[in-house]
């Protein structure tokens, strides 16, 4: 499950396995914590990815990427409002 990035299912299965072992198996505990952390990260928005820039990008590159994205994602240009809203949020 962890390899396929199915975090919710992995957390569910690991919780059941951890409970079945009486919460004593450290391996299941460590894997459960890792799966929970990865699930939380997967739900967080990745703003650099939305803008199409690297995490190390400076303000100038970010502004340029936003302007470029806004031109193509604007609802008046035929794109969805959700995409423009995501761009504005980033």
N, C-alpha and C positions, 0 to 999 in steps of 0.2 A: 504494500500500500504506500509506503513512504517513497518508493522509487517512482511510482506512477503519479505521485503528488495528489492522492486522494486523502487529504488530511482529515476530514471529518470522519470518514469510515475508519481510518487508521486509529484515530483517537478512541473511537467507540470500541473497536476490537481490543486495543491495548488496555483500556479501562476494565473490560470484562476479564481479560487474562490476568491483570494485576489483582483484581478482586478474587479471582479463583485461586491464586497462589497465597491468599491471605495477606497480601500487601508485604510479603517478605522477600520477593525476588527482586534484587537490585537491577538486574538487566531489564526487566519489564518496566520498572520505575524510571530508569534512565530513558528508555525508548519512548515511554509515555510523555515525559517532560519534553523531549525533543519534538514529538509529534504535535503537542500542544503549542509549543513555540512556533513551529512552522505553520500551523493553522492560523495563529494570530498574525503572522507576517503575511500570509497569503491574502488575508482580508484587508490589510492596509493598502492604501493606494500608493502606487509607485509613480510619483510626479515626474521624475526625469524620464521614465519610460513613456509616459503620456506625451511629453514634449519632444521625445526623440533625441535627448541629449545624455551625456554621461553624467554620473554623479559628481564628478569633479569640475563640471562646467562652471564658468564664471558668469556674472550677471549679464554681461554683454551677449554672450552666446545664448543664454536662457531667453533674454528679450527678443533676440533675433528668431529663435525657434518658435516663440509664442506668436510673433507677428506673422511668420510664415504659416504656422498652423491655423491661425485665425482667418487668414485669407482663404484657405481651402476648406475649413470646417464651418464657415459662417452659414447660418440657415438661409440667408438670401442667395447663397451660391448653390443651394440645393442639398446641403448636408443636414444632418440631424441636429436638433437642439441639444440632445444629450451629449454629443461629441463636443459641441461648443462649450457646454456647461463644464464638462470635464477639463477642457483646456483652460477655461477661466479659473477653475478651482486650483489647477496646478500653478 
